[in-house]
Amino acid sequence: MAWLRLLRSRRVGVTTFFRLMGEHGSARAALEALPEVAKSAGVDDYSVCPLPVVDKEIDWAVKCGAEMLCFGAPDYPALLAEIPDPPPILWAIGNLDLLARPTVGVVGARNASSLGTRMARKLAGDLGAAGQVVVSGLARGVDTAAHTAAMKTGTIAVMAGGVDVIYPSENAVLGEEIGRDGLRLSEAPMSLTPQARHFPRRNRIISGLSRAVVVVEAAAKSGSLITAEMALEQGREVFAVPGHPFDARATGCNRLIRDGATLLRGAQDVLDVIGGGVENAAPEPRAAAADPAPAPVAKVAPVDIPPAPAETRTLAETAALHQLILDRLGPSPVSEDQLVRDLAMPASDVASELTDLELEGHVSRAPGGLISRTG
């Protein structure tokens, strides 16, 4: 209770929290000294976080099934405790046993291409099969693909807002599944809606939890690059998937490789560096039925445009659908079948729009049903 009051008090961040704890020996003593400390810093009429505020947060956490992990406690993630600015308190919903297993971060672009999401699914699936828990940020694109592929073997979602606030809303079902079968973590107060400024702080937890961080796609200025930079500062291994030089989503990864990150071709490249094998393997899966069902198709972000016939679609809807298709494509060719699966739309709808985009010069076709974006 005292730790949470201290951390939620005005102008007390991670650095100040640990400094006050070091200077005063306990959270209770720090709370008593805080008004005088603030006054010496030029802040008059300072008051610490009221007790009812903390009571309300803890009561809501109990109702949500969230558990509090405090720095220094046995259940606090050991790797995360090693970084320069570890969260003093984490809220967790899900399977805490995942924190004791080896972990790899997989991050990338929110507007990932079809090739990018395929790569993320393949990497996360292979890493999970080798006993690694996949850590990501529950964002659209690469994060979603990685979490989905690693659901059966273990995945951790680090959230920028409250651990009870699943963002973006389109990942509500995925977030609930992770809370049930994986683990959701956050240092933010319960019920906090995430803001843009919260995500860089969240990214240091993703890298801090991970022995290695893999970047699948990243623009020149992106949150994924921030995660990679933090990973390097924390002494973690950084891997990047190379991409086509003309694809803006590959700029960040290619730059990371140029600056010393390890070029990644597959999960084995990660395992060769950090180790992996039978001793790190995930628990044996339950026996399959005699006639197993086909592997589920990874979830993708829902299409914002209803799959209405072209003649009933407005100009705005058509333009938005064209942009959605173009966002999935890059200079590297991808099969039309794969594009249809990624978009989760009827093949006839996609085919007709691809024809329009080809006539307009936005896409080009290659033998074998391959499609790429031009310009």
C-alpha positions in Angstrom: 0.0 0.0 0.0 2.8 2.4 0.9 4.8 1.6 -2.2 1.8 2.3 -4.4 1.0 5.5 -2.6 4.6 6.7 -3.1 4.7 5.7 -6.8 1.3 7.3 -7.5 2.3 10.6 -5.8 2.7 13.7 -7.9 6.2 14.1 -9.5 7.4 10.7 -8.3 8.7 8.7 -11.2 10.8 5.5 -11.2 14.1 7.3 -10.6 12.7 9.5 -7.8 10.9 6.4 -6.2 14.2 4.5 -5.9 16.1 7.6 -4.7 13.6 8.2 -2.0 13.6 4.6 -1.0 17.3 4.6 -0.8 17.5 7.9 1.2 14.7 7.0 3.7 14.8 3.3 3.9 11.1 2.5 3.4 8.1 3.8 1.5 6.4 4.9 4.7 9.3 7.0 5.7 9.6 8.4 2.2 5.9 9.4 2.2 6.4 11.3 5.4 9.4 13.1 4.0 8.0 13.8 0.6 6.2 17.1 1.3 9.4 18.6 2.8 11.4 17.3 -0.2 8.9 18.9 -2.6 9.1 22.2 -0.6 12.9 22.3 -0.9 12.4 21.8 -4.7 10.1 24.9 -4.8 6.8 23.1 -4.7 4.6 24.4 -1.9 1.4 22.8 -0.6 2.5 19.4 -1.8 0.4 16.4 -0.7 1.1 12.7 -1.3 -1.3 10.4 -3.1 -4.5 10.1 -1.0 -5.1 6.7 0.6 -8.6 6.3 -0.9 -7.1 6.6 -4.4 -4.8 3.6 -3.7 -7.6 1.7 -2.0 -9.7 2.1 -5.1 -7.0 1.0 -7.5 -6.3 -2.1 -5.4 -9.9 -3.0 -5.0 -10.4 -2.8 -8.8 -7.3 -4.9 -9.4 -8.7 -7.6 -7.2 -12.0 -7.5 -9.1 -10.0 -7.8 -12.4 -7.9 -10.7 -11.1 -4.7 -8.6 -11.3 -1.7 -9.4 -9.1 0.9 -6.9 -7.9 4.5 -7.7 -8.5 7.0 -5.6 -6.5 10.6 -5.0 -7.3 12.8 -7.3 -5.3 10.0 -9.9 -4.6 10.6 -13.5 -5.7 7.9 -13.3 -8.4 9.3 -10.1 -10.0 10.9 -10.8 -13.4 14.7 -11.4 -12.9 15.8 -10.0 -16.2 13.6 -6.9 -15.9 15.2 -6.2 -12.4 18.6 -5.8 -14.1 17.7 -2.8 -16.3 18.7 0.7 -15.1 15.0 1.9 -14.5 12.9 -1.2 -13.6 9.3 -0.6 -12.8 8.9 -0.6 -9.0 5.4 -2.2 -9.3 3.8 -4.2 -12.1 0.2 -5.3 -12.4 -0.2 -8.8 -14.0 -3.2 -10.7 -15.3 -2.6 -14.3 -16.3 0.0 -17.0 -15.9 2.9 -15.8 -13.8 4.9 -19.0 -14.5 5.7 -17.6 -17.9 8.0 -15.0 -16.2 10.3 -17.9 -15.1 10.8 -19.2 -18.7 13.3 -17.9 -21.4 11.9 -15.0 -23.3 12.4 -13.3 -26.7 10.8 -10.0 -27.8 9.2 -9.8 -31.2 8.2 -6.3 -32.4 7.5 -4.5 -35.6 5.3 -2.2 -37.7 1.7 -1.6 -37.0 1.0 -1.3 -40.7 2.9 -4.5 -41.4 2.9 -5.9 -44.9 1.7 -9.4 -45.7 5.3 -10.6 -45.8 6.0 -9.0 -42.4 3.0 -10.6 -40.7 3.9 -14.0 -42.2 7.5 -13.6 -40.9 6.3 -12.6 -37.5 3.9 -15.6 -37.3 6.7 -18.0 -38.4 9.3 -16.6 -36.0 6.9 -16.6 -33.0 5.7 -20.1 -33.8 9.2 -21.5 -34.2 10.5 -19.7 -31.1 7.6 -20.9 -29.1 8.2 -24.5 -30.3 11.8 -24.2 -29.0 10.6 -23.2 -25.5 10.8 -19.4 -25.8 8.1 -17.2 -24.4 7.3 -14.5 -27.0 7.0 -10.9 -25.6 5.4 -8.1 -27.5 3.2 -5.1 -27.2 -0.3 -6.1 -28.3 -0.3 -3.5 -31.1 -1.7 -4.0 -34.6 0.4 -5.7 -37.2 3.5 -7.6 -36.2 2.7 -7.7 -32.5 -0.7 -9.2 -33.1 0.7 -11.8 -35.4 3.4 -12.7 -32.9 1.1 -13.1 -30.0 -1.4 -15.1 -32.0 1.3 -17.6 -33.2 2.7 -18.0 -29.7 -0.6 -18.4 -27.8 -0.3 -22.1 -27.3 3.4 -22.0 -26.2 3.4 -18.9 -24.1 3.2 -15.2 -24.8 3.4 -12.0 -22.7 1.7 -8.7 -23.7 3.2 -5.6 -22.2 0.7 -2.8 -22.2 1.1 1.0 -22.2 -2.2 1.7 -20.3 -3.7 -0.2 -17.4 -3.5 -3.9 -17.5 -7.3 -4.0 -17.6 -7.5 -1.7 -20.6 -7.0 -3.7 -23.8 -5.7 -1.4 -26.6 -6.3 -1.2 -29.5 -10.0 -2.2 -29.1 -9.8 -4.4 -32.2 -7.5 -6.7 -30.1 -10.1 -7.1 -27.4 -10.6 -10.8 -28.0 -6.8 -11.5 -28.4 -6.1 -9.5 -25.2 -8.7 -11.6 -23.3 -7.1 -14.8 -24.6 -3.7 -13.6 -23.4 -5.0 -12.8 -20.0 -6.4 -16.3 -19.8 -3.7 -18.4 -21.5 -0.7 -16.1 -21.5 0.2 -13.0 -19.4 -0.6 -9.3 -19.6 1.7 -6.9 -17.8 1.7 -3.1 -17.1 3.3 -0.6 -14.8 0.5 1.9 -15.4 -2.3 2.5 -12.9 -5.3 0.3 -13.3 -7.9 1.6 -15.8 -5.5 4.2 -17.3 -6.2 4.7 -21.0 -2.9 4.8 -22.9 -1.6 8.0 -24.4 1.2 8.4 -27.0 3.7 9.4 -24.3 3.2 6.1 -22.5 4.4 3.8 -25.3 8.2 4.5 -25.1 8.1 3.7 -21.4 6.3 0.5 -22.2 8.9 -0.4 -24.8 11.7 -0.6 -22.2 9.7 -3.2 -20.4 9.4 -5.3 -23.5 13.2 -5.3 -24.1 13.9 -5.6 -20.4 11.9 -8.8 -20.1 13.6 -10.3 -23.1 17.0 -12.0 -23.6 16.8 -10.9 -27.2 14.6 -8.6 -29.3 13.7 -9.3 -32.9 12.5 -6.4 -35.1 10.5 -7.6 -38.1 9.5 -4.4 -39.9 10.2 -0.8 -38.7 10.1 2.6 -40.3 12.9 5.1 -39.9 11.2 6.6 -36.8 9.1 4.1 -35.0 8.4 2.6 -31.6 10.0 -0.6 -32.7 13.3 1.2 -33.2 13.0 2.7 -29.8 12.6 -0.8 -28.4 15.7 -2.0 -30.2 17.7 1.0 -29.0 16.6 0.3 -25.4 17.5 -3.3 -25.8 21.0 -2.4 -26.9 21.3 0.0 -23.9 20.2 -2.9 -21.6 22.7 -5.3 -23.1 20.3 -7.5 -24.9 20.8 -9.1 -28.3 19.1 -7.4 -31.2 18.1 -9.1 -34.4 16.5 -7.5 -37.5 14.8 -8.9 -40.5 16.2 -7.3 -43.7 13.8 -5.8 -46.2 13.6 -4.4 -49.7 15.4 -1.0 -49.8 12.4 0.6 -51.5 10.0 -0.4 -48.7 9.7 2.3 -46.0 8.8 -0.4 -43.5 12.2 -1.9 -44.0 14.2 1.2 -43.5 14.6 0.8 -39.7 15.6 -2.9 -39.9 18.1 -2.3 -42.6 19.6 0.6 -40.6 19.8 -1.6 -37.5 21.7 -4.3 -39.5 24.0 -1.6 -40.9 24.7 -0.5 -37.3 25.5 -3.9 -36.0 22.3 -5.8 -35.3 22.3 -9.4 -36.3 20.6 -10.2 -39.6 17.8 -12.6 -39.0 16.7 -15.3 -41.4 14.7 -17.4 -39.0 14.2 -18.4 -35.4 17.3 -20.6 -35.4 19.5 -17.5 -35.8 18.2 -16.3 -32.4 18.5 -19.7 -30.8 22.1 -20.1 -32.0 23.0 -16.9 -30.1 20.9 -17.1 -26.9 20.8 -20.9 -26.7 17.8 -23.2 -26.9 17.0 -26.8 -27.1 15.5 -29.6 -25.2 16.3 -28.2 -21.8 14.4 -25.0 -22.7 11.6 -26.7 -24.5 8.0 -25.7 -23.8 5.8 -28.2 -22.0 4.6 -31.1 -24.1 1.2 -30.2 -25.7 -1.8 -32.3 -24.9 -2.4 -35.3 -27.2 -4.2 -34.3 -30.4 -7.4 -35.9 -31.5 -7.3 -38.8 -33.9 -8.3 -36.5 -36.7 -6.7 -33.2 -35.8 -8.2 -30.0 -37.0 -6.2 -27.9 -39.4 -3.9 -25.2 -37.9 -5.9 -22.0 -37.2 -5.2 -19.0 -39.4 -3.6 -16.2 -37.4 -5.9 -13.4 -36.5 -5.5 -10.2 -38.5 -6.7 -6.7 -37.8 -10.4 -6.5 -38.9 -11.0 -4.7 -42.1 -12.6 -1.3 -41.6 -14.4 -1.5 -45.0 -17.4 -3.9 -45.2 -17.0 -6.4 -48.1 -19.8 -4.9 -50.0 -20.1 -5.4 -53.8 -18.2 -2.8 -55.8 -21.4 -1.3 -57.2 -22.7 -0.5 -53.7 -19.4 0.8 -52.3 -19.0 4.5 -52.0 -16.0 6.3 -53.4 -14.6 6.9 -49.9 -15.0 3.2 -49.0 -13.3 2.2 -52.3 -10.4 4.5 -51.6 -10.1 3.2 -48.1 -10.1 -0.4 -49.3 -7.4 0.4 -51.9 -5.3 1.9 -49.2 -5.8 -1.1 -47.0 -4.6 -3.4 -49.8 -1.6 -1.2 -50.6 -0.6 -1.1 -46.9 -0.3 -4.9 -47.0 1.9 -4.8 -50.1 5.5 -3.8 -50.6 8.2 -4.0 -53.3 8.8 -7.7 -52.5 6.2 -9.8 -54.3 3.5 -11.7 -52.3 1.0 -14.3 -53.5 -2.5 -13.1 -54.2 -3.8 -16.0 -52.1 -1.8 -14.9 -49.1 -3.0 -11.3 -49.5 -6.6 -12.6 -49.5 -6.0 -14.6 -46.3 -4.4 -11.6 -44.6 -7.2 -9.3 -45.5 -9.9 -11.8 -44.5 -12.0 -10.8 -47.4 -13.7 -12.6 -50.3 -11.2 -13.4 -53.0 -13.6 -12.0 -55.7 -13.6 -8.6 -53.9 -9.9 -8.5 -53.6 -9.3 -9.6 -57.2 -11.5 -6.8 -58.6 -9.8 -4.1 -56.6 -6.3 -5.5 -57.5 -7.3 -5.1 -61.2 -8.2 -1.5 -60.6 -5.0 -0.8 -58.8 -3.0 -2.5 -61.5 -4.7 -0.4 -64.2 -3.9 2.7 -62.1 -0.2 1.6 -61.9 -0.1 1.1 -58.1 0.5 -2.7 -58.2 2.2 -5.0 -60.6 1.8 -8.7 -61.2 4.5 -11.3 -61.7 4.3 -15.0 -62.9 3.0 -17.4 -60.3 0.2 -15.1 -59.0 2.7 -12.8 -57.2 1.8 -9.2 -56.6 3.9 -6.2 -55.5 3.4 -2.5 -54.9 4.9 -0.1 -57.4 6.2 3.4 -56.9 
